[in-house]
Amino acid sequence: MAQDEQKTINPIIVGGKTALADIDPHGTCGYDGDKVSAAVLLTELKVQLQQLQTLVYAGASHKILVVLQAMDTGGKDGVLRSVFTGVNPQGMRVASFKAPSAEELKHDYLWRVHHEMPLKGMLHVFNRGHYEDVLITRVHGLIDDATAKRRFRQINDFEAMAVEEGTIILKFFLHISKAEQKERLETRLKEPTRQWKFNINDVAEREHWDDYQRVYQDALNATSTKNAPWYVVPADRKWLRDLYVASVLVQTLSALDMQFPAVAGLKKIVIKD
């Protein structure tokens, strides 16, 4: 990719005092192309991502964790389909943390997350991650503000340990507007091929929109660190959302300057007829 193309997206990195209300969910982050040119660029980025993920898998020295968080209909599944299509499934795993099971409730809230952290050579994606335990639980009064603050510290410590042990963590908040969510929910109701995704609970949770914006903002500001930053992705436009996530992934993995591992002794091997 040309140098100027690498700068088409200017990521929004949470810095501790980020206000979600000041970030336009329909923004472009500096990208001045249209939907068609974005599709071309995304195709190029996906090819690079596939090559980079192959290097991660072959080298078995890096561990990559991608966390996707969003309001309902925010586009987590869409990112998985669009950005990660073509990635070698042997080197990738997707996990989702929803309501904890009876067994999980007997442990601390991060216990189930440890089991899903990537091994060396793997790229894992959390489609709803460990942040559910400081978001929906807080909106519905299952934990108070003091508990949430303590958990922010614990999550930072957990992620710091993971980074120190060699995990690269990229966290994306897919930021949509309330109007866009309404349109997407209505589409799910109307289109037979999407009705299976409709959940009546999404309508009920929509009543807590302002509360969710508040707790998301608190969580993002409290847990965006130098080694595990949060990226806010304007996600009203799906094509911009996908281009943004792919750009950050490719830029981050390219910086690792990976090479295929050398294998000693191959010149001495003779394959007989």
C-alpha positions in Angstrom: 0.0 0.0 0.0 1.3 3.4 -0.9 2.3 5.8 1.9 -0.5 8.2 1.2 -3.1 5.4 1.2 -1.9 4.3 4.7 -3.1 7.6 6.0 -6.6 7.6 4.6 -8.1 6.9 8.1 -7.2 8.9 11.1 -8.2 6.7 14.1 -9.9 8.1 17.1 -8.0 6.9 20.1 -9.6 7.4 23.5 -7.4 9.5 25.7 -9.1 9.6 29.1 -11.5 12.5 28.6 -13.3 11.5 25.5 -16.9 12.5 25.1 -18.9 10.2 22.9 -21.4 13.1 22.2 -18.6 15.0 20.5 -17.8 12.1 18.0 -20.0 12.0 14.9 -21.1 8.4 14.3 -21.4 9.4 10.6 -17.9 10.9 10.5 -15.2 9.9 8.0 -12.0 10.2 10.2 -10.3 12.0 7.4 -11.2 9.6 4.6 -12.1 11.7 1.5 -13.1 8.8 -0.8 -16.5 7.4 -1.5 -18.1 4.0 -0.9 -16.7 2.6 -4.2 -13.1 3.6 -3.5 -13.4 2.4 0.1 -14.4 -1.1 -1.2 -11.3 -1.2 -3.4 -9.1 -0.2 -0.6 -10.8 -2.6 1.8 -10.1 -5.5 -0.6 -6.4 -4.5 -0.6 -6.3 -4.4 3.2 -8.0 -7.7 3.5 -5.4 -9.4 1.3 -2.7 -7.8 3.5 -4.5 -8.9 6.7 -4.6 -12.5 5.4 -0.9 -12.4 4.7 -0.1 -10.9 8.0 -2.3 -13.4 9.9 -0.5 -16.2 8.1 2.8 -14.8 9.4 1.4 -14.7 12.9 0.2 -18.3 12.7 3.5 -19.6 11.1 5.7 -17.8 13.5 3.8 -18.8 16.6 5.3 -16.0 18.6 2.7 -13.3 18.7 -0.8 -13.3 20.3 -3.4 -11.0 18.9 -6.7 -10.0 20.7 -9.3 -7.9 19.0 -12.2 -6.7 21.2 -15.4 -5.5 19.5 -18.0 -3.6 21.6 -21.1 -1.8 20.4 -24.7 -1.0 21.1 -27.2 -3.5 19.8 -27.0 -3.5 15.9 -23.7 -1.7 16.1 -22.1 -4.0 13.5 -19.9 -6.5 15.4 -21.1 -9.4 13.2 -20.7 -7.2 10.2 -17.0 -6.5 11.0 -16.4 -10.2 11.5 -17.9 -11.0 8.1 -16.4 -8.2 6.1 -13.0 -7.7 7.6 -12.0 -11.2 8.6 -13.4 -13.2 5.6 -10.5 -15.1 4.1 -8.4 -15.3 7.2 -7.1 -18.8 7.9 -9.6 -20.3 10.3 -6.9 -22.5 11.9 -5.3 -19.3 13.3 -8.4 -17.5 14.3 -11.0 -17.9 17.0 -14.2 -15.9 17.9 -15.6 -15.8 21.4 -18.6 -14.0 22.8 -19.4 -13.2 26.4 -23.1 -12.9 27.1 -25.0 -13.9 30.2 -22.7 -16.0 32.4 -23.5 -19.7 33.0 -24.2 -21.1 36.5 -20.6 -22.4 36.6 -19.1 -19.1 35.5 -21.1 -17.2 38.2 -19.3 -19.3 40.8 -16.0 -17.8 39.7 -14.7 -14.2 39.4 -16.1 -12.4 36.4 -12.8 -12.6 34.5 -12.4 -16.3 35.0 -14.2 -17.2 31.8 -12.1 -14.7 29.8 -8.8 -16.4 30.7 -10.0 -19.5 28.8 -10.5 -17.5 25.6 -7.3 -15.5 25.5 -5.1 -16.2 22.4 -2.3 -18.7 22.3 0.9 -17.8 20.5 0.3 -17.8 16.8 -3.5 -17.1 17.2 -5.8 -14.1 16.5 -8.8 -14.1 18.7 -11.8 -11.8 18.4 -14.1 -11.1 21.3 -17.6 -10.3 19.9 -18.7 -8.7 23.1 -15.9 -9.0 25.5 -15.1 -8.9 29.2 -16.5 -5.3 29.2 -20.0 -6.7 29.4 -19.4 -6.9 33.2 -19.0 -3.2 33.5 -21.7 -2.2 31.0 -25.1 -4.0 31.1 -24.5 -4.9 34.7 -24.1 -1.3 35.6 -27.1 -0.1 33.5 -29.4 -2.5 35.2 -28.1 -1.9 38.7 -26.4 -5.3 39.2 -23.2 -3.5 40.2 -22.8 0.0 41.6 -20.4 2.8 40.5 -17.9 1.8 43.2 -17.8 -1.8 41.9 -17.5 -0.6 38.4 -14.5 1.6 39.3 -12.9 -1.3 41.0 -13.5 -3.5 38.0 -12.0 -0.9 35.7 -8.7 -1.2 37.7 -8.9 -5.0 37.6 -9.5 -5.0 33.8 -6.5 -2.7 33.3 -4.3 -5.0 35.4 -5.6 -8.0 33.6 -4.9 -6.5 30.2 -1.5 -5.2 31.3 -0.5 -8.7 32.3 -1.6 -10.0 29.0 0.4 -7.4 27.1 3.5 -8.1 29.2 3.1 -11.7 28.4 3.1 -10.9 24.6 -0.5 -10.2 23.7 -1.3 -7.4 21.3 -4.7 -5.9 22.3 -6.9 -3.8 20.0 -10.2 -2.6 21.3 -12.9 -1.1 19.0 -16.1 0.6 20.1 -18.4 0.7 17.1 -20.2 4.0 17.6 -23.6 4.3 16.0 -26.4 6.9 16.4 -29.7 6.2 18.0 -31.4 7.0 14.6 -29.2 4.5 12.8 -30.0 1.8 15.4 -33.8 2.4 14.9 -33.4 2.0 11.2 -31.4 -1.2 11.6 -33.9 -2.7 14.0 -36.7 -1.8 11.6 -34.8 -3.5 8.8 -34.6 -6.7 10.8 -38.3 -6.6 11.3 -39.1 -6.1 7.6 -36.6 -8.3 5.8 -37.1 -12.1 6.1 -33.4 -12.8 5.7 -32.7 -10.7 8.7 -35.6 -11.4 11.0 -33.6 -14.2 12.7 -31.3 -11.6 14.1 -34.2 -9.6 15.7 -34.4 -9.8 19.5 -37.2 -8.2 21.3 -34.8 -7.5 24.2 -32.9 -5.1 21.8 -36.0 -2.9 21.8 -36.2 -3.0 25.6 -32.5 -2.1 25.9 -33.0 0.8 23.6 -35.0 2.5 26.3 -31.7 2.7 28.2 -29.8 4.4 25.4 -28.6 7.4 27.4 -27.5 5.2 30.3 -25.5 3.0 27.9 -23.8 6.0 26.4 -22.8 7.1 29.9 -21.4 3.8 31.0 -19.7 3.2 27.7 -18.0 6.6 28.0 -16.9 5.9 31.5 -15.5 2.4 30.6 -13.7 3.6 27.5 -12.0 6.5 29.4 -11.1 4.4 32.3 -9.7 1.4 30.4 -8.0 3.0 27.3 -4.3 2.5 28.1 -1.1 3.0 26.0 -0.7 -0.7 25.5 -4.4 -1.6 25.2 -6.1 1.5 23.6 -9.7 1.9 22.7 -10.5 3.0 19.2 -13.9 4.8 18.6 -15.2 3.8 15.2 -17.9 6.0 13.5 -20.1 3.1 12.5 -23.3 4.5 10.9 -21.7 3.9 7.6 -20.8 0.2 7.4 -18.2 0.7 4.6 -16.3 3.3 6.7 -16.5 1.1 9.8 -14.9 -1.8 8.0 -12.3 0.3 6.4 -11.4 1.8 9.7 -11.0 -1.5 11.5 -9.0 -3.2 8.7 -6.7 -0.1 8.5 -5.8 -0.3 12.2 -5.3 -4.1 12.1 -3.0 -4.0 9.1 -1.0 -1.0 10.4 -0.5 -2.7 13.8 0.5 -6.1 12.4 2.7 -4.6 9.8 4.7 -2.8 12.5 5.7 -6.2 13.9 7.9 -6.7 10.9 7.3 -10.5 10.9 9.1 -13.0 8.7 8.4 -16.6 8.0 10.5 -18.8 10.4 13.6 -20.3 8.9 13.9 -24.1 9.0 17.4 -25.5 9.3 18.6 -28.5 7.4 16.2 -28.4 4.5 19.1 -28.4 1.9 20.1 -31.8 3.1 16.8 -33.4 2.6 16.4 -35.5 -0.6 13.0 -36.5 -1.8 13.4 -39.8 -3.6 11.5 -40.7 -6.7 
